[in-house]
């Protein structure tokens, strides 16, 4: 029996359904924690597909520009409507994507045997992106307004774990043999465990452990995109369903 029956679209659609359930709980049933527990499964599914998107995209600039543009639009609405500086999951994944691309550039410079100055520069860029992400997640207030990035530093790093052994399109090296689905998921599982552990230790959030359930559907992921082109659907769906819930909650 072939358990790898989920393609990329299937994983994303499952994540979207779980996200909607989570946000229904957040907006309308905040005391029903079992709904929020179900929603914890959504983040790892989206995070893994972010790493897959970075792996297979043909236009990195277009990819990061689109993600950043939607994230910026959402944050502007949050700020001007609710005076909020709570960064959405799109900001989290924008930082993840920047770190992954910086890491890939470092790998390329190293494996392509570029000049040492270029290798060092790419290493500084990669390490700098990691430290910048850590610094941003250490900020609590900006101008007296509470500031936070959803899921914190380890949430930003989660897709990066799945990309550690990504050598697609890079010069061959001995580590390329580890570039397979099992190793990517194993690295991702380690990152997810660290996310759950830090949320439990530093935020007293025991509910985050439920996100480990996401490893089950990810084990069924076959590495294929799927026939339908749903790329832009998910960029629209996130802000659209939140806006709908805000309107409904306002009139209730």
SVG drawing of the C-alpha trace seen along z (x, -y; Angstrom):
<svg xmlns="http://www.w3.org/2000/svg" viewBox="-25 -56 65 58">
<polyline fill="none" stroke="black" stroke-width="0.4" points="0.0,0.0 1.4,-3.4 1.0,-5.9 2.4,-8.8 -0.9,-9.9 -0.8,-13.6 0.6,-16.1 1.6,-19.7 -1.9,-21.0 -3.4,-18.4 -1.0,-19.4 -1.8,-23.1 -5.6,-22.6 -5.4,-20.5 -3.4,-23.2 -5.9,-25.9 -8.9,-23.9 -7.1,-23.5 -6.2,-27.2 -9.8,-28.2 -10.8,-25.9 -8.2,-27.6 -9.3,-31.1 -13.0,-30.2 -11.9,-29.2 -9.9,-32.4 -12.7,-34.7 -15.8,-33.0 -15.0,-30.3 -11.8,-31.4 -12.6,-29.2 -12.8,-26.0 -9.1,-24.9 -9.7,-21.7 -10.4,-23.9 -7.2,-25.7 -5.3,-22.4 -6.6,-21.3 -5.3,-24.6 -1.8,-23.9 -1.4,-21.3 -1.7,-23.9 1.6,-25.8 4.0,-22.9 2.2,-21.9 2.5,-25.4 6.0,-25.7 7.1,-22.6 5.5,-23.7 7.3,-27.0 10.6,-25.1 9.3,-23.1 8.4,-26.4 11.9,-27.7 13.3,-24.5 11.4,-24.4 10.7,-28.0 12.3,-29.3 12.2,-32.9 13.4,-33.6 13.0,-37.4 9.4,-37.1 8.7,-34.6 10.0,-36.7 8.5,-39.9 5.0,-38.3 5.3,-36.9 6.7,-40.2 4.1,-42.3 1.1,-40.3 2.6,-40.4 3.2,-44.2 -0.4,-44.8 -1.8,-42.7 0.4,-44.5 -0.7,-47.9 -4.3,-46.9 -3.6,-45.5 -1.9,-48.7 -4.3,-51.3 -7.5,-49.4 -6.4,-47.9 -3.3,-49.8 -1.6,-46.5 2.1,-45.6 1.5,-41.8 3.2,-40.4 1.2,-37.7 2.4,-34.3 3.2,-35.9 6.0,-37.9 7.2,-34.8 7.5,-33.0 9.0,-36.0 11.9,-35.9 12.1,-32.1 12.3,-32.5 15.1,-35.1 17.1,-32.9 16.7,-29.9 17.8,-31.9 20.8,-33.3 21.7,-29.8 21.4,-28.5 23.6,-31.3 26.2,-30.4 26.1,-26.7 26.5,-27.8 29.5,-30.0 31.1,-27.3 30.4,-24.4 31.2,-26.4 34.6,-27.2 34.1,-30.9 36.7,-33.4 37.2,-33.2 35.9,-36.8 32.6,-35.9 32.3,-32.7 32.9,-34.8 30.4,-37.5 27.7,-34.9 28.4,-33.3 28.0,-36.8 24.8,-37.3 23.4,-34.0 24.5,-34.4 23.3,-38.0 19.8,-37.0 19.6,-34.5 20.7,-37.1 18.4,-39.7 15.5,-37.3 16.5,-36.6 16.8,-40.3 13.4,-41.1 11.9,-38.4 13.5,-39.8 11.7,-43.2 8.6,-43.5 7.5,-47.1 7.8,-49.7 6.7,-53.2 4.8,-51.8 2.9,-49.4 3.3,-45.6 5.3,-44.0 5.6,-40.3 6.2,-37.9 3.9,-35.0 5.5,-31.7 8.7,-33.6 12.3,-32.8 11.9,-29.0 8.7,-29.5 10.8,-31.5 13.5,-28.9 11.1,-25.9 11.1,-25.9 14.9,-26.4 15.4,-23.0 13.7,-21.3 16.1,-23.1 19.4,-22.2 20.2,-19.4 18.6,-21.0 21.3,-20.9 18.9,-21.1 20.5,-23.0 23.9,-23.3 27.2,-21.7 27.6,-18.1 29.1,-17.4 29.2,-14.4 26.3,-15.8 24.0,-15.6 23.2,-12.0 21.4,-13.2 19.1,-15.4 16.0,-13.1 12.5,-13.3 13.2,-11.3 16.2,-13.4 14.3,-16.7 11.4,-15.5 13.7,-14.3 15.4,-17.7 12.0,-19.4 10.8,-17.2 13.8,-18.3 13.0,-22.0 9.3,-21.3 10.3,-19.7 12.5,-22.8 9.5,-25.1 7.2,-23.1 9.8,-22.8 10.6,-26.6 6.9,-27.5 6.4,-25.1 9.4,-26.3 9.2,-30.0 5.5,-30.7 4.0,-27.9 2.1,-26.8 1.4,-23.1 -1.0,-23.2 1.8,-23.7 2.8,-20.0 -0.3,-19.1 1.6,-20.5 3.7,-17.3 0.6,-15.6 1.5,-17.4 4.3,-14.9 1.7,-12.2 0.2,-13.9 3.7,-15.1 4.8,-11.4 2.1,-10.9 3.4,-13.8 4.7,-12.4 6.8,-15.4 4.6,-16.3 3.0,-19.7 -0.4,-18.5 -2.2,-19.3 -4.0,-22.4 -2.2,-25.7 -3.3,-27.0 -0.2,-29.2 -2.0,-32.5 -5.2,-31.1 -3.4,-30.7 -2.0,-34.2 -5.5,-35.6 -7.2,-33.1 -5.3,-34.1 -6.2,-37.8 -9.6,-37.2 -10.8,-34.7 -9.4,-36.8 -11.2,-39.9 -14.5,-37.9 -14.1,-36.7 -13.4,-40.3 -16.5,-41.6 -18.7,-38.8 -17.2,-39.2 -17.8,-43.0 -21.5,-42.6 -22.2,-39.8"/>
</svg>
